[in-house]
């Protein structure tokens, strides 16, 4: 009896917490396809707001994808070799380097953005281009790629693999390409999902680094929250959900698969 | 090419990118912070200037409240979900973790839909009491937003920690005559302490430094990130905003480093 009571009250509490998280998301999705949110769903269902968002903000969505994939390309090209080198070298220096590249996670994005603005704000062409935002995203997401790849190296004996390939006469570059990278693949995939998801949703840095001509999706969202009617803002959020939720699901499925191995 | 030089070559791009776009700018930020009319004393302004100090205290209180409430809520829900198997459990877990990928701006909008001018809470209170309850655009709205942001993260950490608990210890305590509360207080909660520290530190650091949610809700909420933003963009007060953001960065970094040395696991802020 007593156990039953405890179970039920805990269940109700958990359900309340879940509804706190889910109800606004449902409100947002329904508002995005409602003719008039104030009058409720009875006013009819429509895709006009989604269409309007596309008309107004398609550019931001496109730019967000461009930046996310450019960020991914750079973190792959820079981060994967670095993770290998840090793992092989080990020791104190590697730990210090890892510590330094992880700092952007502990420092608010606002501070990093100010630092970039103060340093490169006068380089007009660079400051005005989307590359300026890209730089911020690369700094912010790099630790996720490096650590996710290093985590895989820690579970397999990469040194022995590397040395046996070397004893067969493979050059360092061939070993990296044919032995190291294929073995690091789970970490590279997990890191990539993380990098793309974070880049698509990044706001703190991006708000400071963007210009009227380089607006990303979260910047457009903030813009629509401030100046558009609720239905348009909701439809825009709906588009964001459609983009980000598959990535999140993929990330969690991937984590589960890894946990089972 | 020798193996040694290949390894160095692998590290080179990261060194260049980090030096050029992180270390150099951060150094510049620190120098700018001391470049105001007060010089190095600009760094003390966060403590000596009454307006900045009030904002700092406000921010710390908000972050502390967020952390405590998030930990309580997440522990009750996380422990419940990890200890019981019932139909619909997986759906409930999915509902509690799907906001993980929401950036701060979107969280702000969720709070507007709940407690804003056209929000659900205002709608209910209007029907029940004839008065519209609107608090999204105040520090209470921000508090709710940070709860929304932190609960999913902390629940995941707590669930993982509860899973690793040794049930045998609780059974031993019970068999020795400890009541259910005593078991929770003396066995379960102490064993979860590292998880509380790690996830609490993330919640605290995020609530200190996050900017998106506050920005969406209102520009006149009195917290440190908004102060830095307005000093930089509206007042063009570069040295003060640099000094304040260095101060904020040191606080969040210190909290996370402290938590990491205590709990032994990697800890990072987000948002």
Boltz contact constraints between the chains, C-beta under 6 A:
constraints:
  - contact:
      token1: [A, 10]
      token2: [B, 80]
      max_distance: 6.0
  - contact:
      token1: [A, 13]
      token2: [B, 76]
      max_distance: 6.0
  - contact:
      token1: [A, 14]
      token2: [B, 77]
      max_distance: 6.0
  - contact:
      token1: [A, 14]
      token2: [B, 80]
      max_distance: 6.0
  - contact:
      token1: [A, 17]
      token2: [B, 73]
      max_distance: 6.0
  - contact:
      token1: [A, 17]
      token2: [B, 77]
      max_distance: 6.0
  - contact:
      token1: [A, 18]
      token2: [B, 92]
      max_distance: 6.0
  - contact:
      token1: [A, 18]
      token2: [B, 95]
      max_distance: 6.0
  - contact:
      token1: [A, 18]
      token2: [B, 96]
      max_distance: 6.0
  - contact:
      token1: [A, 21]
      token2: [B, 99]
      max_distance: 6.0
  - contact:
      token1: [A, 22]
      token2: [B, 95]
      max_distance: 6.0
  - contact:
      token1: [A, 24]
      token2: [B, 110]
      max_distance: 6.0
  - contact:
      token1: [A, 24]
      token2: [B, 113]
      max_distance: 6.0
  - contact:
      token1: [A, 24]
      token2: [B, 114]
      max_distance: 6.0
  - contact:
      token1: [A, 27]
      token2: [B, 113]
      max_distance: 6.0
  - contact:
      token1: [A, 28]
      token2: [B, 113]
      max_distance: 6.0
  - contact:
      token1: [A, 78]
      token2: [B, 13]
      max_distance: 6.0
  - contact:
      token1: [A, 78]
      token2: [B, 14]
      max_distance: 6.0
  - contact:
      token1: [A, 78]
      token2: [B, 17]
      max_distance: 6.0
  - contact:
      token1: [A, 81]
      token2: [B, 10]
      max_distance: 6.0
  - contact:
      token1: [A, 82]
      token2: [B, 11]
      max_distance: 6.0
  - contact:
      token1: [A, 82]
      token2: [B, 14]
      max_distance: 6.0
  - contact:
      token1: [A, 84]
      token2: [B, 10]
      max_distance: 6.0
  - contact:
      token1: [A, 85]
      token2: [B, 7]
      max_distance: 6.0
  - contact:
      token1: [A, 85]
      token2: [B, 10]
      max_distance: 6.0
  - contact:
      token1: [A, 85]
      token2: [B, 11]
      max_distance: 6.0
  - contact:
      token1: [A, 88]
      token2: [B, 7]
      max_distance: 6.0
  - contact:
      token1: [A, 101]
      token2: [B, 18]
      max_distance: 6.0
  - contact:
      token1: [A, 105]
      token2: [B, 268]
      max_distance: 6.0
  - contact:
      token1: [A, 105]
      token2: [B, 269]
      max_distance: 6.0
  - contact:
      token1: [A, 106]
      token2: [B, 252]
      max_distance: 6.0
  - contact:
      token1: [A, 106]
      token2: [B, 253]
      max_distance: 6.0
  - contact:
      token1: [A, 106]
      token2: [B, 256]
      max_distance: 6.0
  - contact:
      token1: [A, 107]
      token2: [B, 249]
      max_distance: 6.0
  - contact:
      token1: [A, 108]
      token2: [B, 209]
      max_distance: 6.0
  - contact:
      token1: [A, 108]
      token2: [B, 248]
      max_distance: 6.0
  - contact:
      token1: [A, 110]
      token2: [B, 211]
      max_distance: 6.0
  - contact:
      token1: [A, 110]
      token2: [B, 225]
      max_distance: 6.0
  - contact:
      token1: [A, 110]
      token2: [B, 228]
      max_distance: 6.0
  - contact:
      token1: [A, 111]
      token2: [B, 245]
      max_distance: 6.0
  - contact:
      token1: [A, 111]
      token2: [B, 249]
      max_distance: 6.0
  - contact:
      token1: [A, 114]
      token2: [B, 245]
      max_distance: 6.0
  - contact:
      token1: [A, 115]
      token2: [B, 25]
      max_distance: 6.0
  - contact:
      token1: [A, 115]
      token2: [B, 26]
      max_distance: 6.0
  - contact:
      token1: [A, 115]
      token2: [B, 29]
      max_distance: 6.0
  - contact:
      token1: [A, 116]
      token2: [B, 25]
      max_distance: 6.0
  - contact:
      token1: [A, 118]
      token2: [B, 28]
      max_distance: 6.0
  - contact:
      token1: [A, 118]
      token2: [B, 32]
      max_distance: 6.0
  - contact:
      token1: [A, 119]
      token2: [B, 25]
      max_distance: 6.0
  - contact:
      token1: [A, 119]
      token2: [B, 28]
      max_distance: 6.0
  - contact:
      token1: [A, 135]
      token2: [B, 21]
      max_distance: 6.0
  - contact:
      token1: [A, 139]
      token2: [B, 21]
      max_distance: 6.0
  - contact:
      token1: [A, 139]
      token2: [B, 22]
      max_distance: 6.0
  - contact:
      token1: [A, 172]
      token2: [B, 3]
      max_distance: 6.0
  - contact:
      token1: [A, 172]
      token2: [B, 6]
      max_distance: 6.0
  - contact:
      token1: [A, 197]
      token2: [B, 101]
      max_distance: 6.0
  - contact:
      token1: [A, 201]
      token2: [B, 103]
      max_distance: 6.0
  - contact:
      token1: [A, 203]
      token2: [B, 103]
      max_distance: 6.0
  - contact:
      token1: [A, 203]
      token2: [B, 104]
      max_distance: 6.0
  - contact:
      token1: [A, 203]
      token2: [B, 105]
      max_distance: 6.0
  - contact:
      token1: [A, 203]
      token2: [B, 212]
      max_distance: 6.0
  - contact:
      token1: [A, 204]
      token2: [B, 211]
      max_distance: 6.0
  - contact:
      token1: [A, 204]
      token2: [B, 212]
      max_distance: 6.0
  - contact:
      token1: [A, 218]
      token2: [B, 103]
      max_distance: 6.0
  - contact:
      token1: [A, 218]
      token2: [B, 105]
      max_distance: 6.0
  - contact:
      token1: [A, 221]
      token2: [B, 105]
      max_distance: 6.0
  - contact:
      token1: [A, 222]
      token2: [B, 105]
      max_distance: 6.0
  - contact:
      token1: [A, 225]
      token2: [B, 109]
      max_distance: 6.0
  - contact:
      token1: [A, 225]
      token2: [B, 216]
      max_distance: 6.0
  - contact:
      token1: [A, 230]
      token2: [B, 118]
      max_distance: 6.0
  - contact:
      token1: [A, 244]
      token2: [B, 101]
      max_distance: 6.0
  - contact:
      token1: [A, 248]
      token2: [B, 101]
      max_distance: 6.0
